[in-house]
């Protein structure tokens, strides 16, 4: 299943949003005409789309890693020494 143009645009945005001026949420509203909460739900679904990793494997891997870390922190709490694995 291929990605839509909007899905590709979201992955492109996630790859380079930090280089843009202004807050990320404002850019999400302007570029995608959606609330940030809806955008993030879309990103979470998109991370599991089979074509997303084919289109931009590094961005998808980074997003999954961030999601997994946030999930781990919610479940286990923060580590006393963040440098330990």
C-alpha positions as CSV (number, residue, x, y, z in Angstrom):
1,X,0.0,0.0,0.0
2,X,1.5,3.3,-1.0
3,X,1.4,6.5,1.0
4,X,-0.8,9.4,0.0
5,X,0.7,12.8,-0.8
6,X,-0.5,14.1,2.6
7,X,1.2,11.2,4.4
8,X,4.4,11.8,2.6
9,X,4.1,15.5,3.4
10,X,3.7,14.6,7.1
11,X,6.9,12.5,7.1
12,X,8.8,15.2,5.2
13,X,7.6,17.7,7.9
14,X,8.7,15.4,10.7
15,X,12.1,15.1,9.1
16,X,12.8,18.8,8.9
17,X,10.4,20.8,11.2
18,X,13.1,21.7,13.6
19,X,14.8,23.8,10.9
20,X,11.7,26.0,10.5
21,X,11.2,29.2,12.4
22,X,8.4,29.3,15.0
23,X,6.7,26.7,17.1
24,X,6.0,23.3,15.6
25,X,2.3,23.4,16.6
26,X,1.8,26.7,14.7
27,X,3.4,25.2,11.6
28,X,1.2,22.1,11.9
29,X,-2.0,24.3,12.0
30,X,-0.8,26.4,9.0
31,X,0.5,23.6,6.8
32,X,-1.9,20.8,7.5
33,X,-5.0,22.7,8.7
34,X,-5.5,20.4,11.6
35,X,-5.1,20.6,15.4
36,X,-1.8,19.3,16.8
37,X,-3.6,16.5,18.7
38,X,-5.1,15.2,15.4
39,X,-1.8,15.6,13.7
40,X,0.0,13.5,16.4
41,X,-2.7,10.8,16.2
42,X,-2.1,10.7,12.4
43,X,1.7,10.4,12.9
44,X,1.2,7.5,15.3
45,X,-0.9,5.6,12.8
46,X,1.5,6.5,10.0
47,X,4.5,5.1,11.9
48,X,2.9,1.6,11.5
49,X,2.0,2.1,7.8
50,X,4.1,-0.4,5.8
51,X,5.0,2.2,3.2
52,X,6.2,4.8,5.7
53,X,9.4,2.9,6.6
54,X,10.1,2.4,2.8
55,X,9.6,6.1,2.1
56,X,11.7,7.5,5.0
57,X,13.2,4.8,7.1
58,X,15.3,7.1,9.3
59,X,12.5,9.4,10.3
60,X,10.1,6.4,11.0
61,X,12.8,4.7,13.1
62,X,13.4,8.0,15.1
63,X,9.7,8.5,15.7
64,X,9.2,4.9,16.8
65,X,12.2,5.2,19.2
66,X,10.8,8.4,20.7
67,X,7.4,6.8,21.1
68,X,8.8,3.7,22.7
69,X,10.9,5.8,25.1
70,X,7.9,7.9,26.1
71,X,5.9,4.7,26.7
72,X,8.7,3.2,28.7
73,X,9.0,6.4,30.9
74,X,5.2,6.3,31.5
75,X,5.3,2.7,32.6
76,X,8.7,2.4,34.4
77,X,9.5,6.0,35.4
78,X,12.7,7.9,34.6
79,X,16.0,6.3,35.2
80,X,18.2,7.6,38.0
81,X,21.2,7.6,35.6
82,X,20.0,8.4,32.1
83,X,23.3,7.3,30.6
84,X,22.7,3.7,31.6
85,X,20.9,1.2,29.4
